[in-house]
Amino acid sequence: MTRNLWHSCGRYALASHFVGKPRQLRATFDRYLALARACGPVTVYAQKTRIVFQTRVRFAGAVVRQQWVDATMWLRRPARHPRLHRTESFGRLGYGLHFKLEHPGDVDEALAKLMREAYAVGRQAP
């Protein structure tokens, strides 16, 4: 652990995010994670309140809610998708997109295309 950071670090199990939640949420998350891993090497960090996907930097992740997965991605542009429920502006850095995923079938090819774009942002390649 690094000292004197603005946040606290801890060790959390990925499975802890799914305790008491419907089983389809774990299957939905696993399909979402598979999209990221199909792009290349990904490190997954289970934190206290979220799960982070990282290549060179964070590019996607998720928060497991009671009935759905709030799946997130960092893109340089706004995007459209039927499951998109919120877009945050990060100014010149781009946009945080939030997708409401309730079932494994919500993870589709359009989401895979956006994930490939987010992965490229996370690689920070020239």
C-alpha positions as CSV (number, residue, x, y, z in Angstrom):
1,M,0.0,0.0,0.0
2,T,1.0,3.5,-0.7
3,R,0.8,6.0,2.2
4,N,-0.7,9.5,2.2
5,L,-3.1,9.0,-0.7
6,W,-6.5,10.7,-0.8
7,H,-8.2,7.3,-0.8
8,S,-7.8,4.2,1.3
9,C,-6.7,0.9,-0.2
10,G,-7.9,-2.5,0.8
11,R,-8.0,-6.0,-0.4
12,Y,-11.5,-7.1,-1.5
13,A,-12.6,-10.3,-3.2
14,L,-14.5,-10.0,-6.5
15,A,-17.1,-12.5,-5.2
16,S,-18.0,-10.1,-2.3
17,H,-19.6,-7.8,-4.8
18,F,-22.2,-10.5,-5.7
19,V,-23.2,-11.7,-2.2
20,G,-27.0,-11.6,-1.8
21,K,-27.5,-10.6,-5.5
22,P,-29.3,-12.5,-8.2
23,R,-27.1,-15.1,-10.0
24,Q,-27.7,-13.6,-13.4
25,L,-25.7,-10.5,-12.3
26,R,-22.5,-12.5,-11.9
27,A,-23.1,-14.1,-15.3
28,T,-23.8,-10.6,-16.8
29,F,-20.6,-9.2,-15.2
30,D,-18.6,-12.2,-16.5
31,R,-19.8,-11.6,-20.0
32,Y,-18.9,-7.9,-19.7
33,L,-15.4,-8.7,-18.3
34,A,-15.0,-11.2,-21.3
35,L,-15.4,-8.2,-23.6
36,A,-12.5,-6.4,-22.0
37,R,-10.3,-9.5,-21.9
38,A,-11.0,-10.1,-25.6
39,C,-9.2,-6.8,-26.2
40,G,-5.9,-7.8,-24.6
41,P,-4.4,-8.1,-21.1
42,V,-6.6,-6.7,-18.4
43,T,-6.0,-6.4,-14.6
44,V,-9.2,-6.6,-12.5
45,Y,-9.2,-4.8,-9.2
46,A,-12.1,-5.5,-6.8
47,Q,-12.3,-2.3,-4.6
48,K,-14.7,-1.6,-1.8
49,T,-17.5,-0.1,-3.9
50,R,-16.5,-0.9,-7.5
51,I,-14.6,-3.2,-9.8
52,V,-12.0,-1.7,-12.0
53,F,-10.6,-2.9,-15.3
54,Q,-7.1,-1.6,-16.1
55,T,-4.6,-2.0,-18.9
56,R,-2.1,0.9,-18.7
57,V,-4.7,2.9,-16.9
58,R,-8.4,2.3,-15.9
59,F,-10.6,2.1,-18.9
60,A,-13.8,0.3,-17.7
61,G,-15.4,-1.2,-14.6
62,A,-18.6,-1.9,-12.8
63,V,-20.6,-1.4,-9.7
64,V,-22.9,-4.2,-8.8
65,R,-26.3,-2.9,-7.8
66,Q,-29.2,-4.9,-6.3
67,Q,-30.9,-5.7,-9.6
68,W,-28.4,-4.7,-12.3
69,V,-24.7,-4.0,-13.1
70,D,-23.7,-0.4,-13.6
71,A,-21.0,-1.1,-16.3
72,T,-18.8,1.8,-17.1
73,M,-16.3,2.7,-19.8
74,W,-14.1,5.7,-20.6
75,L,-14.3,7.0,-24.1
76,R,-13.0,10.1,-25.8
77,R,-16.4,10.8,-27.3
78,P,-20.1,10.4,-26.3
79,A,-21.8,7.3,-27.6
80,R,-25.2,5.7,-28.0
81,H,-26.4,2.3,-26.9
82,P,-29.8,1.0,-25.9
83,R,-28.5,0.2,-22.4
84,L,-26.7,3.6,-21.9
85,H,-28.3,5.3,-18.9
86,R,-25.8,8.1,-18.0
87,T,-22.9,10.0,-19.5
88,E,-20.5,12.0,-17.5
89,S,-18.2,14.6,-19.1
90,F,-14.6,14.6,-18.1
91,G,-13.9,17.7,-20.1
92,R,-10.9,17.3,-22.5
93,L,-10.3,13.8,-21.1
94,G,-13.5,12.4,-22.6
95,Y,-16.6,10.8,-21.2
96,G,-17.6,8.2,-18.6
97,L,-20.4,6.0,-20.0
98,H,-22.7,4.0,-17.7
99,F,-24.7,1.1,-19.0
100,K,-27.5,-0.6,-17.1
101,L,-27.0,-4.4,-17.6
102,E,-29.6,-6.7,-16.1
103,H,-29.0,-10.0,-18.0
104,P,-26.1,-11.6,-19.9
105,G,-28.0,-11.0,-23.1
106,D,-27.6,-7.2,-22.5
107,V,-23.9,-7.6,-23.4
108,D,-24.0,-7.4,-27.2
109,E,-21.8,-6.7,-30.2
110,A,-22.4,-3.0,-30.0
111,L,-21.1,-3.0,-26.4
112,A,-18.1,-5.0,-27.5
113,K,-17.3,-2.4,-30.2
114,L,-17.4,0.3,-27.5
115,M,-15.2,-1.8,-25.2
116,R,-12.5,-2.1,-27.9
117,E,-12.6,1.7,-28.1
118,A,-12.3,2.1,-24.4
119,Y,-9.5,-0.4,-24.2
120,A,-7.5,1.7,-26.7
121,V,-8.1,4.7,-24.5
122,G,-6.8,2.8,-21.5
123,R,-3.7,1.7,-23.4
124,Q,-2.9,5.3,-24.0
125,A,-1.0,4.4,-27.1
126,P,0.2,7.2,-29.3
